Amino acid sequence: TLGIVLFLGLAAAPTMSATSINGDRRDATLALVQATPITSVELTVGKLLGSWLASLVLIGVALPYLLWGLFQGPMSIVAGVLGIVVTALLLAAYCAIGLGFSAITSRPAASAMLTQATVLTLLIGLPIVFGMTVPLVTQKHEVREPQTVFAPGEPVTLGSARSCDDAPREQSFLHTEWTWWLLLPNPLLVVGDAVSSGVYLDAARRVNGGASLGGEALSMARAGPNITDHTCAEQTAQGDDWYSLRRAADARHEMRYIGHSWYLGLLVNLALGGIGLWVASRRLRVPAQRLSRGVRVA
């Protein structure tokens, strides 16, 4: 439910603010408001609050289902509330980005297109760039890995004579810890990581769920590969538990950043929104120093 609210908010929130300034200027109502004693900052904040509160209606409509999910889902109630709050703050950031584009463009269609393009870049564009960097972050390392060696000339059967070999071999690893920051501002991953902070009580135990996928993907990318040596002596000492213990160690490595990245991504989005808010405030100052061609004053 929270994913649906976020998806609809990504389409609705920027559109509500992307035409609020140049639309009023086109309708000859902006100059009347600028002639009042309010400052440009107050005018900008007022427009931001108006568009943000309108986008929060999506959360209000879905609130009964969100409350049901808080008590029925695998996450803690605190993490569920945190996910809702983070979603609301992301909508505010995108409303502020729309205000910035609405202030610097003269046509509402252009500002709406630029705002949606910015949101889609964060949502789809940066993950695509992250995928394109895979060949650049692939490196080969020599690691020891136990391998069963059968006696030469002997048919491979259940009772064949065999030995263990852990000589160093070259393997390819993806160092996504170098480029994971490209996924940081993705809104779906930000919300997913915030909710997952209350799901992964044990790093080695994974809980299936839609919200946990975002946090898991972000944590795996930030952790990078687990480059460790495994010897035949280790395999012999641990016996039948060797494979399960190794999987648990890999899971702890991959999931160690669960719930530790969402606030960084939120700060990036809020910073972009802050830039848009600052630009809108500067462009609404009166008297205007310079106006673009085709922009009307009154």
ChimeraX attribute file (.defattr): number of C-alpha atoms within 10 A of each C-alpha:
attribute: neighborCount
match mode: 1-to-1
recipient: residues
	/A:1	14
	/A:2	23
	/A:3	15
	/A:4	12
	/A:5	22
	/A:6	22
	/A:7	13
	/A:8	13
	/A:9	24
	/A:10	21
	/A:11	17
	/A:12	19
	/A:13	29
	/A:14	31
	/A:15	24
	/A:16	21
	/A:17	32
	/A:18	32
	/A:19	25
	/A:20	22
	/A:21	30
	/A:22	26
	/A:23	19
	/A:24	16
	/A:25	21
	/A:26	17
	/A:27	12
	/A:28	14
	/A:29	14
	/A:30	20
	/A:31	16
	/A:32	12
	/A:33	14
	/A:34	16
	/A:35	11
	/A:36	8
	/A:37	7
	/A:38	10
	/A:39	15
	/A:40	18
	/A:41	16
	/A:42	11
	/A:43	19
	/A:44	25
	/A:45	15
	/A:46	12
	/A:47	19
	/A:48	24
	/A:49	16
	/A:50	15
	/A:51	25
	/A:52	24
	/A:53	15
	/A:54	14
	/A:55	26
	/A:56	18
	/A:57	13
	/A:58	19
	/A:59	21
	/A:60	12
	/A:61	11
	/A:62	14
	/A:63	16
	/A:64	10
	/A:65	13
	/A:66	20
	/A:67	14
	/A:68	10
	/A:69	16
	/A:70	16
	/A:71	12
	/A:72	11
	/A:73	15
	/A:74	19
	/A:75	22
	/A:76	19
	/A:77	17
	/A:78	12
	/A:79	19
	/A:80	27
	/A:81	16
	/A:82	17
	/A:83	23
	/A:84	20
	/A:85	15
	/A:86	21
	/A:87	25
	/A:88	20
	/A:89	18
	/A:90	26
	/A:91	28
	/A:92	26
	/A:93	28
	/A:94	34
	/A:95	31
	/A:96	35
	/A:97	34
	/A:98	34
	/A:99	36
	/A:100	29
	/A:101	28
	/A:102	29
	/A:103	27
	/A:104	20
	/A:105	19
	/A:106	22
	/A:107	20
	/A:108	23
	/A:109	16
	/A:110	17
	/A:111	28
	/A:112	22
	/A:113	15
	/A:114	19
	/A:115	27
	/A:116	22
	/A:117	14
	/A:118	17
	/A:119	20
	/A:120	15
	/A:121	16
	/A:122	19
	/A:123	18
	/A:124	14
	/A:125	16
	/A:126	18
	/A:127	18
	/A:128	13
	/A:129	14
	/A:130	16
	/A:131	12
	/A:132	11
	/A:133	15
	/A:134	13
	/A:135	10
	/A:136	11
	/A:137	14
	/A:138	13
	/A:139	12
	/A:140	11
	/A:141	13
	/A:142	14
	/A:143	16
	/A:144	19
	/A:145	18
	/A:146	18
	/A:147	13
	/A:148	12
	/A:149	11
	/A:150	15
	/A:151	12
	/A:152	9
	/A:153	6
	/A:154	10
	/A:155	11
	/A:156	12
	/A:157	8
	/A:158	6
	/A:159	7
	/A:160	11
	/A:161	13
	/A:162	13
	/A:163	12
	/A:164	16
	/A:165	14
	/A:166	16
	/A:167	13
	/A:168	15
	/A:169	11
	/A:170	11
	/A:171	12
	/A:172	11
	/A:173	15
	/A:174	18
	/A:175	20
	/A:176	22
	/A:177	15
	/A:178	14
	/A:179	19
	/A:180	19
	/A:181	18
	/A:182	19
	/A:183	25
	/A:184	25
	/A:185	24
	/A:186	27
	/A:187	26
	/A:188	22
	/A:189	25
	/A:190	28
	/A:191	30
	/A:192	27
	/A:193	31
	/A:194	31
	/A:195	30
	/A:196	30
	/A:197	24
	/A:198	19
	/A:199	26
	/A:200	22
	/A:201	14
	/A:202	12
	/A:203	18
	/A:204	18
	/A:205	13
	/A:206	14
	/A:207	17
	/A:208	10
	/A:209	13
	/A:210	13
	/A:211	26
	/A:212	25
	/A:213	17
	/A:214	22
	/A:215	29
	/A:216	24
	/A:217	18
	/A:218	27
	/A:219	24
	/A:220	20
	/A:221	23
	/A:222	24
	/A:223	20
	/A:224	18
	/A:225	17
	/A:226	15
	/A:227	13
	/A:228	11
	/A:229	13
	/A:230	16
	/A:231	18
	/A:232	17
	/A:233	12
	/A:234	12
	/A:235	17
	/A:236	12
	/A:237	10
	/A:238	12
	/A:239	10
	/A:240	10
	/A:241	11
	/A:242	15
	/A:243	12
	/A:244	11
	/A:245	13
	/A:246	13
	/A:247	12
	/A:248	15
	/A:249	15
	/A:250	17
	/A:251	18
	/A:252	17
	/A:253	18
	/A:254	23
	/A:255	25
	/A:256	18
	/A:257	21
	/A:258	29
	/A:259	24
	/A:260	15
	/A:261	21
	/A:262	27
	/A:263	17
	/A:264	14
	/A:265	22
	/A:266	23
	/A:267	16
	/A:268	15
	/A:269	26
	/A:270	21
	/A:271	15
	/A:272	17
	/A:273	23
	/A:274	18
	/A:275	17
	/A:276	24
	/A:277	25
	/A:278	17
	/A:279	20
	/A:280	26
	/A:281	20
	/A:282	17
	/A:283	20
	/A:284	20
	/A:285	14
	/A:286	12
	/A:287	8
	/A:288	10
	/A:289	7
	/A:290	7
	/A:291	12
	/A:292	9
	/A:293	7
	/A:294	8
	/A:295	13
	/A:296	15
	/A:297	13
	/A:298	12
